[in-house]
Amino acid sequence: MKNGTITADEILDQKSKRLSHDDESKFLHSMRPNSPQVGDQPTVVLKIGTSSLLRGDCLHLSMLGFLAETCADLSKRGMRVVVVTSGSVGVGCKILNSPKPKDLAGKQAFAAVGQVHLMRMYEDFFTTLDLKVAQVLVSLDNMLDRKQYENAKRTFSALLQRRIIPIVNENDTVAVQAVKFGDNDTLSAHVAALVNADYLFLLTDVDGLYTANPYKNPEAKLISVVENVEDLEVTTDGAGSSLGTGGMATKLQAARYATSSGVNTVIMNSNNMNKVPTVVQGTSVGTLFLAMPKPLKGRKRWILLQPVMGHVYVTKIAMQAIEKDSSLFAAGIISCGGDFDVDDCVTINYTDPEAGEDKEIGKAIVNYSCADMDLYKGKQTEEFFEMVGYSGAEAICHKNNICCWIPGGEEPSSTSYLNLSGLCVTEEEEGVEDGE
């Protein structure tokens, strides 16, 4: 094990030892912090990319059929399923026999053409297997509004309770460039958090996350388990397919959003889609990013959606306090930057003085503007109140408005996953690997 990751080769080196049924249930529950109790069937979000949906000059019909069969299998097992689809612009390009436009209006027009055809294909394939589907088009602009966010949450809940599979896409036709999810990997992560999912599968044309680009470096190794995205040391060059908007970098960002909300995230090849049910039971396929054991809840998940308007750097003591669910006070601030105002969102960061490395702790809604915060930074409580008066907010950021990438400061352990897979690793063994 290195930097909280386990490669496929390391998993194969482990000795197989099956667990008892009770222990399997225990570990399964520990890996699914969003599930209310042991035994509940998980909620699964499947995101399929443009590179998987299109083949040559037309829709990849066999892949759509494969997706429908996978969803049918999951539904028969009692799981609730959500599909986040890409491809509307790409399908529009194929229908109109034209390359992908570079201007926003052109992309929106092509998305409008492609979405109709794409949804018709989904309905045909899914209804053939007696699956009911619903089209859900969302935009970041809608989700940034707290009331609309909660309304969307209730709509998804109503659909899933009725065993209807939502087919989700960004509403590209009306979305403004400055207020867009930008890619459907990010969209799927926020949808997974919205529906309180247990698993998010990012289905793509590669087998998972590698230590380097496998097409360029023959020494690249598949990473099977990731405990913390922040600890990764990999290269993510490449921007996805010519008709898509994503790539491995966007998938890592999506995994970061999802895992902090308690959603296990898997990057896997869409050709292995039929293995999704076994992955939920602990089989190793692709790359699994483990969910944080104390995930963000409610309003804090909504804060993750907010556009970042600036940054704040804090002291080590402040960082440790924030990770333990404390508010951020003026004394803990080193510097700030950006063009943010009251109630804007910023990133909270810490610089390790020895390594010289920056670490992003999380995001927060601030009570003061950047200009005011620059005046208050480093001030102790008494001096701070002399400057702002007792009518001002006591904290720079209240703890209810701070969401950390590692909620509660507790990272997940791959030991649970390996034991669930029948690959028993003791704490002692894990410690030896870490020390090598």
Sequence and secondary structure as in RCSB ss.txt:
>XXXX:A:sequence
MKNGTITADEILDQKSKRLSHDDESKFLHSMRPNSPQVGDQPTVVLKIGTSSLLRGDCLHLSMLGFLAETCADLS
KRGMRVVVVTSGSVGVGCKILNSPKPKDLAGKQAFAAVGQVHLMRMYEDFFTTLDLKVAQVLVSLDNMLDRKQYE
NAKRTFSALLQRRIIPIVNENDTVAVQAVKFGDNDTLSAHVAALVNADYLFLLTDVDGLYTANPYKNPEAKLISV
VENVEDLEVTTDGAGSSLGTGGMATKLQAARYATSSGVNTVIMNSNNMNKVPTVVQGTSVGTLFLAMPKPLKGRK
RWILLQPVMGHVYVTKIAMQAIEKDSSLFAAGIISCGGDFDVDDCVTINYTDPEAGEDKEIGKAIVNYSCADMDL
YKGKQTEEFFEMVGYSGAEAICHKNNICCWIPGGEEPSSTSYLNLSGLCVTEEEEGVEDGE
>XXXX:A:secstr
 BTTEEEHHHHHHS B    HHHHHHHHHHT TTSSSTT   EEEEEE HHHHEETTEE HHHHHHHHHHHHHHH
HTT EEEEEE  HHHHHHHHHT    SSHHHHHHHHHHHHHHHHHHHHHHHHHTT EEEEEEE HHHHHSHHHHH
HHHHHHHHHHHTTEEEEEEE TTT BTTB   SHHHHHHHHHHHTT SEEEEEESSSSEESS TTT TT  EEEE
ES GGG          SS S  HHHHHHHHHHHHHTT EEEEEEGGGGGGHHHHHTT   SEEE   SS   THH
HHHTTS EEEEEEE HHHHHHHHTT  B GGGEEEEEES  TT EEEEEEE TTT  EEEEEEEE SS HHHHHH
HTT  HHHHHHHH TTS SSSB GGGEEESSGGG    HHHHHHHTTB   HHHHHHHHH 
